[in-house]
Structure formats: C-alpha cells, structure tokens
Amino acid sequence: MLWAQISLTFVVAAVAALDAPRHDALARLGAALAGGAVAMLGALLLAYSLARADVTHGPAGAQLWLYGGAVARFVLAIAFLALGLGVFHVSPLPFLIAFGLGQAAFLVPGISSRL
C-alpha cells in the first residue's frame, strides 16, 4: 500500500508541476509531495498500531491500540492539513488531491486481490 501511495503522490506531483506556470511549478510540486507525505504518515501510523495490537495480550489491549491509532491518525491528518493550508499556505489543489489519492491507495490492495 505504501508503494501505491508513493506512486500516486509522484504522479500528482508531476502533473501539478507540469500544469503550473513556470514560476509556480516548484510550489505546486512541493504541495503535492506534502499532501502525499501526510497520507503516508497516516499509513505508517496504522502499521504501527496494527503491530502493537498484534503483540498485545488480550482483546482489550488490542482494541485500545486500534482505536487509539485511529484517533491519532485522524488528529494527525487534521493537524498537518491545517499546518499546510493555514500556516504554510501551500497550493491547496495539489495538496488535497495528493492527500486524497494517498488515502484512496488503501483501496488498491482490495481491488487488486479481486482481479
């Protein structure tokens, strides 16, 4: 899944940079890479939560790691989206498209297993 996120992020970054005027290409490239990075951080946090839940003894501890990881991913996404859009004023369209496609990469393993 992480490879799908990386691939989609680079595709969005390339399209954003090629579509932009010359003076804005680097800013759009950076915005797309930042949006993809936020999605990848969420995937890495999910992998960590799943690994911790797997080694936890008992269902209550595993459930705590899984729900805690979900809340942490949500807070992380909101915080980094707010930082990118509100504080650093990145270009919103490539940032959000890369983030959205990075989140959609969670569907790739399910789709490819049915083919």
Buried (B, 14 or more C-beta within 10 A) or exposed (E): BEEBBBBBBBBBBEBBBEEBEEEBBEBBBBBBBBBBBBBBBBBEBBEEBEEBBEEBEEEEEBEBBBEEBEEBBEEBBEEBBEEBBEEEEBBEBBBBBBBBBBBEBBEBEEEEEEE
